[in-house]
Amino acid sequence: MKLRIAGVLGAAAVAGMVAVLVPGTAQAANGILVSNGRVLVNPTGCVRIALTDLDTTAVSNTTDQDATFYASIDCSGDPIGTVTAGADGTPPMAGSFTIN
C-alpha cells in the first residue's frame, strides 16, 4: 500500500513539473502597434513590415507587450532592436518584428 501511494505521489509530482516546463501558447498583444504608418490591432507572432525609403522604422507600440525587430522578413537572425510596451521607438530599418 505504501509503495502504491508513493508511486501515485511521484507521478503527480512529475506531472506538475511537466506542466510548469511546457510553454504556454502565444497570445495576441492587447493594443495597437503602428509601424511606418501601418496600424496593427492586437498583433501577434511574426509580422512582416512594409518596405519604405526610410533608414529607420518608426514605431508606436501602445500594446501590453514588447516588440522585437529583425532585419529579415521572417523574424530570423539576430534582433536589431526592441520597442517596449507603451513606448515609441525607431529601430534600424527592419523587415519584420515579433510580439508575443
Residue pairs with C-beta under 8 A, 6 or more apart in sequence:
26 44
26 45
26 100
27 44
27 100
28 42
28 43
28 44
28 100
29 42
29 43
29 44
29 63
29 64
29 65
29 85
29 99
29 100
30 42
30 63
30 64
31 41
31 42
31 61
31 62
31 63
31 64
31 85
32 39
32 40
32 41
32 42
32 60
32 62
32 63
33 39
33 40
33 43
33 59
33 60
33 61
33 62
33 63
33 67
33 99
34 40
34 58
34 59
34 60
34 62
35 47
35 49
35 50
35 57
35 58
35 59
35 97
36 49
36 50
36 52
36 54
36 57
36 58
37 58
38 49
38 50
40 47
42 63
43 63
43 67
43 99
44 99
44 100
45 98
45 99
45 100
46 74
46 75
46 96
46 97
46 98
47 96
47 97
47 98
47 99
48 73
48 74
48 95
48 96
49 57
49 73
49 94
49 95
49 96
49 97
52 93
54 93
55 92
55 93
56 90
56 91
56 92
56 93
57 69
57 81
57 90
57 91
57 92
57 93
57 94
58 90
59 67
59 69
59 83
59 88
59 89
59 90
59 91
60 88
61 67
61 83
61 84
61 85
61 86
61 87
61 88
61 89
62 86
63 85
63 86
63 99
64 85
64 86
65 85
65 99
65 100
66 82
66 83
66 84
66 85
66 99
67 82
67 83
67 97
67 98
67 99
68 79
68 81
68 82
68 97
68 98
68 99
69 79
69 80
69 81
69 82
69 83
69 91
69 92
69 94
69 96
69 97
70 76
70 77
70 78
70 79
70 80
70 94
70 95
70 96
70 97
70 98
71 77
71 80
71 92
71 93
71 94
71 95
72 95
72 96
73 95
73 96
74 95
74 96
75 96
75 97
75 98
80 91
80 92
80 94
81 89
81 91
81 92
81 94
82 89
82 91
83 89
83 91
